Amino acid sequence: MNAAKRYEMFRRFQTANPHPQTELNYASPFELLIAVLLSAQATDVGVNKATAKLFPVADTPQAMLDLGLEGVMVYTKTIGLYQTKSKHIIETCRILIEQHGGEVPQTREALEALPGVGRKTANVVLNTAFGQPVMAVDTHIFRVSNRTGLAPGKTVRAVEDKLMKVIPKEFLLDAHHWLILHGRYVCKAQKPQCAVCPVNDLCDFKGKTVQMA
């Protein structure tokens, strides 16, 4: 995909959805961090159901610590890997209080030092909570980037690095959300919805289910 096509791709995404948002429900950087921790190998819908009950009783690191591990697991047990994730939440809250004054840090290095927080989770928090133009590459973004020819790469990090280089700067802040939503609802893994794809004519995918004239 050349530069002109990439620009047009994101121009169309922006026109259709000027202010894209994460589908995780949260009211603070802390709540977003916890939601993203819970979202690994889980759906946003499932996470939102759990946090709808958890956050009203524990919306700060101290409140979460006060619940204790068993208390947190009462709310997270419907989510896959909930025991490990709950341990990470408790440990993360302790570090936030002891090292960051109860606040979520705004650097990738500090975020990645938290239990259960990898580069992707850190980038989601930096982008969504703090408005930093970074790219969190999940399975949807990895697929869309390779399938369309937007930013082909064999590894998640390779795709991330390429996206940061090729996405026009004016679109970079929201690109993460546009690409996730496109992959989740249109450029699906098993049955891509090429007939309704707004960027079908820009895409290099050889297996298109519908060819544009």
Steps between C-alpha positions, in 0.01 A plus 500: 500500500648833397492826693205641307288193572596502867398864530168433330438197721525701820318796351202271441524351848502851646204614291294200606602514867658835597544417868561125542495360852602179669213261565626442854303698757708712738485832684867555589848391390501253789174339389630478144821331619301240694261443209787448256672262744181295505448514124782267393341200327157633599235706325436864582135407561602244761741740668238775512252267671755424770624856552143634512480329839865534603563871441210630713662334803868543405591790273838584655815295570436519876138390468609209283766400753242520777289244314792258509570222252197292591279806485623597155447145370134516598459758223748360245413130510299520177813602308759257364822470701329697776718363780825615340349828387364568849844442652647743250235757589578478872876518440456790257290695750764453767772636268282793392459601864859436609680643197260732317288668765196298399508640146544316171842591355516664160814335362527166324796397713311550827187333366689195373651459848151423634403131534314370197561816297680443172575737217153471346318574827735790573436646155122473542518696827741759359282554194150479645547648847777749433462588132845389390539411129614140547380177342381196695502208256252226586389207284255721308756767414762237414257332260375820337852638458620185324186417304446846353867568435488803731800392708606139439719336762574156640490606865277726708792732569592519131144599414493756783824660386384515138161647589671774701703587191236483227181635661468874428561692822162672491329161533740328740324578828175325396646239263512234773123513551413522131707193416366293791140581414563429131651162585232414754195581287604512133837340425419193708736206531278229349247693293621843396208724408653627177160591352450773760865593554556876463859448385451198272641682198816596690570153640757254362327188637504234228222300662233771486150357513382784277709677241439869444479624142 
